[in-house]
Amino acid sequence: MGIEDRAAPGDEFKRLLQIANRCLEPKGDKARFRSVGTYYGALNLLRALSGAVAPGVADWTERERARCAYFATVTLDRRIAYTRALWAQQMLDEGR
């Protein structure tokens, strides 16, 4: 994925979202991801409005955006694991 440490930059959220949307999803995953995406959009708006006027708010929004990207990373990892498990089960079923 190109993310070296535990903290993904906030700007990576959209890229991670695009990749995760190409994966199979476990139950309930879509609603959570949509909620975080809405929150991320609100953070972007707040960041744009507060930029030079309130640097403390801009810093906070950047930290929150990074948390959204981390959530997307975890969700993507979960979806990859889910897909692998389904694939492994299918291989076992075909071998019988």
C-alpha positions in Angstrom: 0.0 0.0 0.0 3.0 2.3 0.4 2.0 3.2 4.0 5.1 2.6 6.1 4.0 3.2 9.7 0.9 2.9 11.7 -0.3 6.5 10.9 -1.5 7.1 7.4 -1.6 10.7 6.3 -5.1 12.2 6.0 -4.7 12.7 2.3 -4.5 8.9 1.8 -8.1 8.4 2.9 -9.6 8.7 -0.6 -7.1 6.4 -2.2 -7.7 3.8 0.5 -11.4 4.2 0.1 -11.1 3.5 -3.6 -9.1 0.4 -3.1 -11.4 -0.9 -0.3 -14.4 -0.4 -2.5 -12.9 -2.9 -4.9 -12.8 -5.6 -2.3 -15.5 -7.9 -0.9 -17.0 -6.5 2.2 -18.2 -8.2 5.4 -21.7 -7.4 6.7 -22.0 -3.9 8.2 -18.8 -2.6 6.7 -20.4 -0.4 4.1 -22.4 1.7 6.6 -19.4 2.3 8.9 -17.2 3.3 5.9 -19.9 5.7 4.6 -20.1 7.3 8.1 -16.4 7.8 8.3 -16.4 9.2 4.7 -19.1 11.7 5.6 -17.0 12.7 8.7 -13.9 13.0 6.5 -15.8 15.3 4.1 -16.9 17.5 7.0 -13.4 17.7 8.3 -12.2 18.8 4.8 -14.8 21.6 4.8 -13.8 22.7 8.3 -10.1 22.6 7.4 -10.8 24.8 4.4 -12.8 27.3 6.4 -10.4 27.5 9.3 -7.0 27.3 7.5 -5.3 30.6 8.2 -7.8 32.0 10.7 -7.6 29.2 13.3 -4.4 27.2 13.0 -5.3 25.1 16.1 -8.5 23.9 14.4 -6.6 23.2 11.2 -4.1 21.0 13.2 -7.0 19.2 14.9 -8.7 18.5 11.6 -5.5 17.1 10.2 -5.1 14.7 13.1 -8.8 13.6 12.6 -8.2 13.2 8.9 -5.3 10.9 9.7 -7.5 8.9 12.0 -10.0 8.5 9.2 -7.1 7.2 6.9 -6.1 4.8 9.7 -9.7 3.5 9.9 -9.6 3.1 6.1 -6.4 1.1 6.4 -7.8 -1.2 9.0 -11.0 -1.6 7.0 -9.0 -2.5 3.9 -7.0 -5.0 5.8 -10.1 -6.6 7.2 -11.6 -6.8 3.7 -8.5 -8.4 2.3 -8.5 -11.0 5.2 -12.3 -11.6 4.5 -11.6 -12.2 0.8 -8.7 -14.5 1.6 -10.9 -16.5 4.0 -13.7 -16.8 1.4 -11.1 -17.9 -1.2 -9.6 -20.5 1.2 -13.1 -21.9 2.0 -13.9 -22.1 -1.7 -10.7 -24.0 -2.3 -11.5 -26.5 0.5 -15.1 -26.9 -0.9 -13.8 -27.6 -4.4 -11.3 -30.2 -3.0 -14.0 -32.3 -1.5 
